[in-house]
Every structure is written in structure tokens, then in C-alpha cells.
Amino acid sequence: MMKTLSILIGASLLSASFTSIANVKFKLEALSENLHVLYGRGGNIAISTGDDGIYLVDDQFAKLSDDIKKQISQLKPGAPEFVINTHHHGDHTGGNENFAKAGSHVIAHHNVYDRLKEKHGEGSKYLPVLSFSQDMTLHFNNEHAQLWHYAHAHTDGDSVIFYKNANAIHMGDIFFNLGSLPFVDVDSGGSLDGVIKAVEQTLSRINNDTKVIPGHGPVTDKQALEAYRALLLKAKSAMVSTMSGGKSLEEVLAEKPLSVLNLTYSNWLPEERVTTLFYRSLSAPNHKH
């Protein structure tokens, strides 16, 4: 029952761009004195506050910006100095323009800049004003937050944020903590292998006390991330086995390879769509089984 409920919650979060965002219930969770998570409608927001000011990781939807600012003001008054985007999807970047107009400086990987520029146009306030290639570190609020890019994971622009002093990480949509399989955005350069690699490399950098912020779902720990990795590997194994012999997508869909995992799927991301995306990813020319 809880697994089904979590999937339904995840579907609500991910489909917010197609539904009403009225009456969103926000929740703040403290991870340390200087780091909080804000749950709302869309990707989870991390809020850093301290003597230097405020900065965010992700900013959900534009229509929620005023409400998000009210939530931030409960922790510290003023506009965020920075907004970091974990990737380019609208439920994580929709507030960029509103926060930029309020004085925030948006930071993201180069590919996030390129994809937001393609969508919103050159010179748009949605675009990052600072972009990076592999990594950069923000020394702010008595914290050393390293932004580390993982190539071709959920998208081609994903970053994980490692908070050294708080012993916490924000994984964006590389990690869906909903008891389900992730959305691999193949059309935006994502891949199943890339998600697995990002999860494995992140696991190697954290310990049992690390607080893990997923893109969607509740904050959790290393053990839950290890279970997610195991689920991804089972899903890949089932797909590769079914795809053997050069089966077509239609043939693979008919065999329902992911059914062995006994998962519940959302209307937004049904089993057939997950299977199709995984098939496309595992069939890509640069994929190695």
C-alpha cells in the first residue's frame, strides 16, 4: 500500500505542469543548521542559509515562486544569491526567471544552459549566468558544496551537489525515491547505463550517515540508494535478457520484461513507457552490455 501511495505522490509531482498547482502543501525539513529541504510540487528544493546569505538547488514551477520565497523567509529574509539547477526540466527550473529578476544568479552545467537557451531563447532570464563543465565548488555559508556533473544519466546535464560539512547530497532526478524506476530522458541525452554509473560513483563518495536528497520523494540514506542501484541493475538485466537476439521494440514490449520486478507504475510514467525508454537506451550505438 505504501509503495502504491508513493508512486501516486510521485505521479502528482511529475505531472504538475499538466494539472492545477493551486493549494500546494509545502513542507520544510531540516538536515542541518544551515541546510533544509523544501517539498512542494515538482523537484525537491535544497535551501542553504547562513551568514553569507541564501542559495537554492532547483526552484520548481514559476507559479510557485512567490510561495517558495515565503517558505525561504521562514529561514532567513532576503533573495537567494544563487540558484543551482540539477538539470533542465521545467519542474526543477521553472522558477529561474522569477528568482533571477529578484537578484539570484543561476548556476548549471553547460548542457543545461544550451537546452534552456534552445527553449527560452538567447538572453532569457531563465538561463544560467554561470555554467561549468565537470565540476565547481561553492564556498558559501560555511559550507563547501561541490557540483559534480554525471554525463548521460537522467539527461546530459545532470549534477549532484555534495555538501561537505552537512554530509548531505542532492541528486536531482538521477534518484527517484518513490519505489519505482526512473525517467531516463533519452531524447535529452539520458541513458540507463549513465544513471547506474552515476549512482555507483555517488555511493563511493558517501557514508552511512550521509543524508540523500532525491529529485522526488523523501530524503533518505545510503542504504536506500544502494537498494535503488540494485533495482536498476535488475531492470537492466531483465531488459538485456529479453532484448537478446535483436528483438524489436514491439517484441520486447509484448514480453513485458520489467513485470518480474513487481512494481506499480504511474499514469505519467507507465511500464510500457519505461520499457520503451530503457530499450532505446540499451539499443544505442554507444551502449555496451
C-alpha positions in Angstrom: 0.0 0.0 0.0 2.8 2.4 0.9 4.6 1.7 -2.4 1.5 2.4 -4.3 0.9 5.6 -2.4 4.4 6.8 -3.1 4.0 6.2 -6.8 0.8 8.2 -6.8 2.6 11.0 -5.0 5.4 10.9 -7.5 3.0 11.0 -10.4 1.4 14.1 -8.9 4.7 15.8 -8.6 5.9 14.9 -12.0 2.7 15.8 -13.9 2.3 19.1 -12.2 2.8 21.0 -15.4 -0.4 19.5 -16.7 -2.5 20.0 -13.7 -3.6 22.7 -11.3 -0.9 23.8 -8.9 -3.3 25.5 -6.5 -3.3 24.6 -2.8 0.2 23.1 -2.9 1.2 22.0 0.6 4.8 22.9 1.3 6.9 21.1 3.9 10.4 22.2 5.3 12.7 19.6 6.6 16.0 20.5 8.5 19.0 18.4 7.5 21.5 20.6 9.4 21.6 24.1 10.9 22.3 25.6 7.5 20.6 23.1 5.1 16.9 22.5 4.7 14.8 20.6 2.1 11.6 22.1 0.8 8.9 19.7 -0.6 6.2 21.3 -2.8 5.1 20.5 -6.3 8.0 19.5 -8.5 11.6 18.6 -7.8 12.8 18.8 -4.2 14.5 22.1 -3.3 17.5 22.4 -1.1 17.9 25.7 0.8 21.3 26.8 2.2 21.2 29.7 4.7 23.9 31.3 6.8 26.0 34.4 7.3 26.7 34.8 3.6 23.0 34.6 2.6 20.8 32.1 0.8 21.1 29.7 -2.1 18.8 27.1 -3.6 19.2 23.9 -5.5 16.3 23.8 -8.0 13.2 26.0 -7.9 10.1 24.0 -9.1 7.5 25.9 -11.2 7.2 29.6 -12.0 3.7 29.9 -10.5 5.0 28.7 -7.1 7.9 31.2 -6.9 6.1 33.6 -4.5 5.1 30.8 -2.2 8.6 29.4 -2.3 10.0 32.8 -1.3 7.6 32.8 1.7 8.9 29.4 2.7 12.5 30.6 2.4 11.7 33.7 4.5 10.8 31.4 7.4 14.5 30.5 7.5 16.1 33.8 6.5 14.9 37.0 4.9 16.2 38.1 1.5 16.6 36.8 -2.0 18.8 33.8 -2.8 22.2 34.8 -4.0 22.3 31.6 -6.2 20.0 29.0 -7.7 21.7 25.8 -8.8 19.8 23.7 -11.4 20.4 19.9 -11.2 19.2 19.6 -14.8 17.0 21.4 -17.3 13.5 20.0 -16.8 10.8 22.5 -16.0 9.8 21.1 -12.6 13.3 22.0 -11.5 14.0 25.2 -13.4 10.5 26.8 -13.8 11.3 29.5 -11.2 14.6 30.6 -12.8 13.3 33.7 -14.3 11.4 34.9 -11.2 14.4 34.3 -9.0 16.8 35.9 -11.5 14.6 39.0 -11.5 14.8 39.1 -7.7 18.6 39.1 -7.9 19.6 35.4 -7.9 22.4 34.1 -10.1 21.5 30.8 -11.8 24.3 28.1 -12.0 24.2 24.9 -14.0 26.1 22.6 -16.3 26.9 23.8 -19.8 24.3 21.5 -21.3 21.6 22.9 -19.1 22.4 26.3 -20.4 22.2 25.0 -24.0 18.9 23.3 -23.5 17.3 26.2 -21.7 18.6 28.6 -24.4 17.0 26.4 -27.1 13.7 26.5 -25.2 13.6 30.1 -23.9 16.0 32.0 -26.3 19.3 33.8 -26.0 19.3 36.4 -23.2 16.4 34.9 -21.3 16.4 35.2 -17.6 15.8 31.5 -17.4 19.3 30.8 -18.5 22.2 30.2 -16.1 24.7 33.1 -15.8 27.4 30.7 -14.6 27.9 27.3 -16.2 30.6 24.7 -15.8 32.0 21.6 -17.4 32.9 18.8 -14.9 32.6 20.5 -11.5 32.7 23.6 -9.5 32.6 24.4 -5.8 30.5 27.0 -3.9 32.2 28.2 -0.7 29.3 29.9 0.9 27.5 29.8 4.3 30.4 27.9 6.0 29.9 25.1 3.5 31.8 23.7 0.6 29.2 22.5 -1.9 30.7 20.7 -4.9 28.7 20.5 -8.0 29.7 17.3 -9.9 28.5 16.5 -13.5 27.5 13.0 -14.4 27.3 12.6 -18.2 24.3 11.0 -19.9 22.4 9.9 -16.8 18.8 11.2 -16.4 19.7 13.8 -19.0 23.0 15.1 -20.5 23.3 17.9 -18.0 22.8 16.3 -14.5 24.7 17.5 -11.5 24.9 16.1 -8.0 25.6 18.5 -5.2 27.9 17.3 -2.4 27.6 19.3 0.9 30.8 18.6 2.8 30.1 19.9 6.2 26.4 18.9 6.3 27.3 15.4 5.0 24.4 15.6 2.5 23.9 15.3 -1.2 21.2 16.5 -3.7 20.9 14.0 -6.6 18.3 15.7 -8.7 16.4 13.2 -10.9 19.2 10.7 -11.1 17.5 9.3 -8.0 13.7 8.9 -7.8 13.0 7.8 -4.2 9.5 6.6 -5.0 9.9 2.8 -5.0 9.9 3.0 -8.8 12.1 3.1 -11.9 13.4 6.5 -13.1 12.5 8.5 -16.1 15.5 8.2 -18.5 15.2 11.1 -20.8 16.8 9.5 -23.9 15.7 12.5 -26.1 17.7 14.8 -23.8 20.9 12.6 -23.8 20.0 10.4 -20.9 20.8 6.7 -20.6 20.1 3.8 -18.2 23.8 3.0 -18.0 24.6 6.6 -17.2 22.1 6.6 -14.3 23.6 3.4 -12.9 27.1 4.7 -13.2 26.1 8.0 -11.5 24.5 6.1 -8.7 27.5 3.8 -8.3 30.0 6.7 -8.3 27.9 8.7 -5.8 27.7 5.7 -3.5 31.5 5.5 -3.5 31.7 9.1 -2.2 29.2 8.9 0.7 28.9 7.1 4.0 26.2 5.6 6.2 25.5 9.0 7.8 25.0 10.9 4.6 21.6 12.5 4.0 20.5 11.8 0.5 18.1 14.2 -1.2 16.4 12.7 -4.2 14.8 14.6 -7.1 11.4 13.3 -6.0 10.4 11.6 -2.8 11.6 11.9 0.8 15.1 12.5 2.0 16.8 9.1 2.7 20.2 7.5 3.2 23.0 5.4 1.6 21.1 2.2 2.2 18.1 3.3 0.2 20.4 4.5 -2.6 22.1 1.0 -2.6 18.6 -0.6 -2.9 17.9 1.8 -5.8 21.1 0.7 -7.5 20.1 -3.0 -7.1 16.7 -2.3 -8.6 18.3 -0.5 -11.6 20.7 -3.5 -12.2 17.8 -6.0 -12.0 15.8 -3.9 -14.5 18.8 -3.7 -16.9 19.4 -7.4 -16.6 15.8 -8.2 -17.4 15.8 -5.9 -20.4 19.1 -7.2 -21.8 18.0 -10.8 -21.5 14.7 -10.1 -23.3 16.4 -8.0 -26.0 18.8 -10.8 -26.9 18.8 -11.9 -30.5 18.0 -8.4 -31.8 14.3 -8.4 -30.8 12.3 -5.4 -32.0 10.7 -2.9 -29.5 7.3 -4.4 -30.2 8.5 -7.9 -29.4 10.1 -6.7 -26.2 7.1 -4.8 -25.1 5.0 -7.9 -25.7 7.2 -9.9 -23.3 6.9 -7.3 -20.5 10.4 -7.8 -19.2 10.0 -5.4 -16.2 7.0 -7.3 -14.8 9.3 -9.5 -12.9 10.1 -6.5 -10.6 6.5 -6.3 -9.4 6.4 -2.5 -9.4 3.5 -0.2 -9.5 3.7 2.5 -12.2 2.2 6.0 -12.5 -0.1 7.2 -15.3 2.6 9.7 -16.2 5.3 7.0 -16.5 3.6 3.7 -17.2 5.5 0.4 -17.6 5.3 0.5 -21.4 7.0 3.9 -21.5 9.7 2.9 -19.1 10.4 -0.2 -21.1 10.5 1.8 -24.3 13.0 4.3 -22.9 15.2 1.6 -21.5 15.0 -0.3 -24.8 16.1 2.8 -26.7 18.9 3.5 -24.3 20.2 -0.1 -24.3 19.9 -0.2 -28.1 22.0 3.0 -28.6 25.2 2.5 -30.8 27.5 3.5 -27.9 25.9 1.2 -25.4 27.9 -1.7 -24.0 26.1 -4.6 -22.2 
